[in-house]
């Protein structure tokens, strides 16, 4: 069986918590910020746990993060 390759775009966008959940940043924070309220921009700064429906797919795309807790550069399972 061939090696499972990590999707690099997803690896840059998702982090794994200590309990094994995937965390991501919220969208809509890059531009056109003048019309958004301060409260809305502050809430967009926070990380959010990935939904369970997406987490299953993400763990297939990110085999390295699904297996070990190390960051991708320090991972030994490759």
N, CA and C atoms as an extended XYZ file, in Angstrom:
234
Properties=species:S:1:pos:R:3:atomname:S:1:resname:S:1:resid:I:1 pbc="F F F"
N         0.843       -1.181        0.000 N   UNK     1
C         0.000        0.000        0.000 CA  UNK     1
C         0.893        1.251        0.000 C   UNK     1
N         0.576        2.248       -0.849 N   UNK     2
C         1.415        3.443       -0.908 CA  UNK     2
C         1.260        4.323        0.337 C   UNK     2
N         2.229        5.218        0.521 N   UNK     3
C         2.170        6.153        1.642 CA  UNK     3
C         0.989        7.100        1.464 C   UNK     3
N         0.385        7.514        2.560 N   UNK     4
C        -0.683        8.502        2.497 CA  UNK     4
C        -0.061        9.886        2.505 C   UNK     4
N        -0.404       10.687        1.530 N   UNK     5
C         0.150       12.033        1.451 CA  UNK     5
C        -0.767       13.020        2.155 C   UNK     5
N        -0.151       13.945        2.864 N   UNK     6
C        -0.888       15.002        3.544 CA  UNK     6
C        -1.219       16.100        2.557 C   UNK     6
N        -2.443       16.578        2.598 N   UNK     7
C        -2.838       17.720        1.789 CA  UNK     7
C        -2.229       18.966        2.437 C   UNK     7
N        -1.277       19.602        1.758 N   UNK     8
C        -0.515       20.712        2.338 CA  UNK     8
C        -1.383       21.937        2.604 C   UNK     8
N        -2.354       22.213        1.751 N   UNK     9
C        -3.227       23.368        1.956 CA  UNK     9
C        -4.027       23.206        3.237 C   UNK     9
N        -4.541       22.003        3.481 N   UNK    10
C        -5.314       21.739        4.699 CA  UNK    10
C        -4.410       21.732        5.929 C   UNK    10
N        -3.177       21.247        5.789 N   UNK    11
C        -2.243       21.181        6.915 CA  UNK    11
C        -1.912       22.578        7.437 C   UNK    11
N        -1.914       23.571        6.556 N   UNK    12
C        -1.628       24.947        6.966 CA  UNK    12
C        -2.832       25.606        7.643 C   UNK    12
N        -4.028       25.114        7.380 N   UNK    13
C        -5.243       25.754        7.876 CA  UNK    13
C        -5.804       25.139        9.153 C   UNK    13
N        -5.427       23.917        9.451 N   UNK    14
C        -5.984       23.221       10.609 CA  UNK    14
C        -4.897       22.872       11.612 C   UNK    14
N        -5.245       22.952       12.902 N   UNK    15
C        -4.350       22.527       13.975 CA  UNK    15
C        -5.077       21.469       14.780 C   UNK    15
N        -4.324       20.612       15.422 N   UNK    16
C        -4.922       19.565       16.241 CA  UNK    16
C        -4.792       19.927       17.711 C   UNK    16
N        -5.870       19.765       18.478 N   UNK    17
C        -5.830       20.032       19.910 CA  UNK    17
C        -5.282       18.816       20.644 C   UNK    17
N        -5.069       18.961       21.926 N   UNK    18
C        -4.573       17.859       22.728 CA  UNK    18
C        -5.528       16.690       22.804 C   UNK    18
N        -6.821       16.970       22.669 N   UNK    19
C        -7.830       15.910       22.729 CA  UNK    19
C        -8.096       15.274       21.374 C   UNK    19
N        -7.434       15.794       20.312 N   UNK    20
C        -7.572       15.191       18.988 CA  UNK    20
C        -8.557       15.879       18.068 C   UNK    20
N        -9.162       16.985       18.518 N   UNK    21
C       -10.097       17.709       17.661 CA  UNK    21
C        -9.322       18.639       16.740 C   UNK    21
N        -9.917       18.977       15.600 N   UNK    22
C        -9.295       19.893       14.660 CA  UNK    22
C        -9.853       21.292       14.869 C   UNK    22
N        -8.963       22.280       14.869 N   UNK    23
C        -9.332       23.675       15.097 CA  UNK    23
C        -9.001       24.463       13.842 C   UNK    23
N        -9.861       25.412       13.502 N   UNK    24
C        -9.654       26.242       12.321 CA  UNK    24
C        -9.952       27.698       12.651 C   UNK    24
N        -9.512       28.593       11.774 N   UNK    25
C        -9.825       30.010       11.913 CA  UNK    25
C       -11.151       30.297       11.228 C   UNK    25
N       -11.808       31.364       11.667 N   UNK    26
C       -13.062       31.764       11.043 CA  UNK    26
C       -12.790       32.530        9.751 C   UNK    26
N       -13.762       32.527        8.858 N   UNK    27
C       -13.648       33.217        7.572 CA  UNK    27
C       -14.138       34.662        7.690 C   UNK    27
N       -14.015       35.421        6.618 N   UNK    28
C       -14.507       36.801        6.485 CA  UNK    28
C       -13.721       37.803        7.325 C   UNK    28
N       -12.436       37.581        7.511 N   UNK    29
C       -11.624       38.499        8.312 CA  UNK    29
C       -10.488       39.117        7.496 C   UNK    29
N       -10.470       38.940        6.190 N   UNK    30
C        -9.312       39.379        5.417 CA  UNK    30
C        -9.453       40.786        4.823 C   UNK    30
N       -10.609       41.164        4.355 N   UNK    31
C       -10.759       42.495        3.749 CA  UNK    31
C       -12.191       42.972        3.897 C   UNK    31
N       -12.438       44.224        3.479 N   UNK    32
C       -13.723       44.919        3.659 CA  UNK    32
C       -14.094       44.897        5.152 C   UNK    32
N       -13.192       45.407        5.966 N   UNK    33
C       -13.405       45.384        7.419 CA  UNK    33
C       -14.049       46.663        7.941 C   UNK    33
N       -14.140       47.698        7.111 N   UNK    34
C       -14.666       48.978        7.599 CA  UNK    34
C       -16.154       48.894        7.926 C   UNK    34
N       -16.892       48.112        7.185 N   UNK    35
C       -18.335       48.024        7.447 CA  UNK    35
C       -18.684       47.016        8.538 C   UNK    35
N       -17.708       46.209        8.972 N   UNK    36
C       -17.949       45.222       10.029 CA  UNK    36
C       -17.715       45.870       11.386 C   UNK    36
N       -18.569       45.531       12.332 N   UNK    37
C       -18.457       46.143       13.657 CA  UNK    37
C       -17.234       45.606       14.404 C   UNK    37
N       -16.804       46.336       15.415 N   UNK    38
C       -15.651       45.927       16.221 CA  UNK    38
C       -15.918       44.599       16.907 C   UNK    38
N       -17.130       44.422       17.390 N   UNK    39
C       -17.506       43.173       18.062 CA  UNK    39
C       -17.426       41.992       17.093 C   UNK    39
N       -17.908       42.205       15.887 N   UNK    40
C       -17.889       41.142       14.877 CA  UNK    40
C       -16.456       40.767       14.500 C   UNK    40
N       -15.594       41.771       14.325 N   UNK    41
C       -14.196       41.508       13.986 CA  UNK    41
C       -13.472       40.802       15.131 C   UNK    41
N       -13.788       41.185       16.361 N   UNK    42
C       -13.183       40.548       17.533 CA  UNK    42
C       -13.579       39.077       17.607 C   UNK    42
N       -14.828       38.770       17.323 N   UNK    43
C       -15.298       37.386       17.350 CA  UNK    43
C       -14.729       36.566       16.193 C   UNK    43
N       -14.408       37.209       15.085 N   UNK    44
C       -13.803       36.503       13.952 CA  UNK    44
C       -12.357       36.110       14.227 C   UNK    44
N       -11.714       36.745       15.228 N   UNK    45
C       -10.331       36.418       15.576 CA  UNK    45
C       -10.198       35.050       16.235 C   UNK    45
N       -11.255       34.596       16.871 N   UNK    46
C       -11.196       33.365       17.666 CA  UNK    46
C       -11.156       32.121       16.783 C   UNK    46
N       -10.488       31.095       17.296 N   UNK    47
C       -10.492       29.800       16.621 CA  UNK    47
C       -11.782       29.071       16.952 C   UNK    47
N       -12.138       28.121       16.093 N   UNK    48
C       -13.356       27.337       16.321 CA  UNK    48
C       -13.062       25.870       16.013 C   UNK    48
N       -13.685       24.988       16.767 N   UNK    49
C       -13.506       23.557       16.554 CA  UNK    49
C       -14.263       23.166       15.292 C   UNK    49
N       -13.625       22.378       14.451 N   UNK    50
C       -14.243       21.941       13.200 CA  UNK    50
C       -15.448       21.058       13.493 C   UNK    50
N       -16.494       21.233       12.722 N   UNK    51
C       -17.714       20.457       12.886 CA  UNK    51
C       -17.442       18.968       12.666 C   UNK    51
N       -18.173       18.119       13.355 N   UNK    52
C       -17.957       16.671       13.276 CA  UNK    52
C       -18.146       16.128       11.866 C   UNK    52
N       -19.047       16.731       11.090 N   UNK    53
C       -19.274       16.265        9.724 CA  UNK    53
C       -18.063       16.527        8.834 C   UNK    53
N       -17.360       17.631        9.077 N   UNK    54
C       -16.156       17.957        8.303 CA  UNK    54
C       -14.919       17.279        8.868 C   UNK    54
N       -14.894       17.013       10.155 N   UNK    55
C       -13.706       16.448       10.805 CA  UNK    55
C       -13.364       15.067       10.241 C   UNK    55
N       -14.370       14.298        9.911 N   UNK    56
C       -14.141       12.955        9.365 CA  UNK    56
C       -13.384       13.037        8.042 C   UNK    56
N       -13.779       13.971        7.181 N   UNK    57
C       -13.129       14.159        5.892 CA  UNK    57
C       -11.725       14.734        6.086 C   UNK    57
N       -11.583       15.667        7.028 N   UNK    58
C       -10.294       16.306        7.280 CA  UNK    58
C        -9.255       15.299        7.782 C   UNK    58
N        -9.678       14.328        8.554 N   UNK    59
C        -8.748       13.332        9.065 CA  UNK    59
C        -8.240       12.406        7.963 C   UNK    59
N        -9.001       12.261        6.881 N   UNK    60
C        -8.521       11.512        5.724 CA  UNK    60
C        -7.494       12.334        4.950 C   UNK    60
N        -7.751       13.628        4.827 N   UNK    61
C        -6.849       14.527        4.108 CA  UNK    61
C        -5.560       14.751        4.894 C   UNK    61
N        -5.667       14.721        6.228 N   UNK    62
C        -4.526       14.972        7.111 CA  UNK    62
C        -4.152       13.709        7.878 C   UNK    62
N        -3.623       12.686        7.217 N   UNK    63
C        -3.329       11.441        7.927 CA  UNK    63
C        -2.301       11.614        9.030 C   UNK    63
N        -1.352       12.515        8.829 N   UNK    64
C        -0.292       12.732        9.815 CA  UNK    64
C        -0.864       13.341       11.090 C   UNK    64
N        -1.748       14.320       10.969 N   UNK    65
C        -2.340       14.960       12.143 CA  UNK    65
C        -3.323       14.029       12.844 C   UNK    65
N        -3.914       13.106       12.095 N   UNK    66
C        -4.851       12.167       12.696 CA  UNK    66
C        -4.127       11.125       13.540 C   UNK    66
N        -2.863       10.832       13.197 N   UNK    67
C        -2.111        9.776       13.878 CA  UNK    67
C        -1.344       10.301       15.084 C   UNK    67
N        -0.595       11.386       14.912 N   UNK    68
C         0.275       11.842       16.001 CA  UNK    68
C        -0.043       13.276       16.409 C   UNK    68
N         0.442       13.673       17.586 N   UNK    69
C         0.167       15.002       18.125 CA  UNK    69
C         1.220       16.034       17.739 C   UNK    69
N         2.302       15.611       17.133 N   UNK    70
C         3.386       16.539       16.779 CA  UNK    70
C         2.959       17.438       15.621 C   UNK    70
N         3.606       18.588       15.509 N   UNK    71
C         3.392       19.428       14.338 CA  UNK    71
C         3.959       18.695       13.126 C   UNK    71
N         3.528       19.089       11.940 N   UNK    72
C         3.892       18.343       10.735 CA  UNK    72
C         5.402       18.311       10.528 C   UNK    72
N         6.092       19.411       10.857 N   UNK    73
C         7.542       19.442       10.636 CA  UNK    73
C         8.305       18.513       11.581 C   UNK    73
N         7.752       18.267       12.785 N   UNK    74
C         8.414       17.406       13.773 CA  UNK    74
C         7.906       15.976       13.762 C   UNK    74
N         6.953       15.679       12.906 N   UNK    75
C         6.286       14.378       12.902 CA  UNK    75
C         7.245       13.243       12.530 C   UNK    75
N         7.132       12.149       13.242 N   UNK    76
C         7.973       10.985       12.988 CA  UNK    76
C         7.234        9.869       12.247 C   UNK    76
N         5.929       10.032       12.013 N   UNK    77
C         5.165        8.954       11.376 CA  UNK    77
C         5.260        8.991        9.854 C   UNK    77
N         6.003        9.943        9.294 N   UNK    78
C         6.135       10.023        7.833 CA  UNK    78
C         7.090        8.975        7.329 C   UNK    78
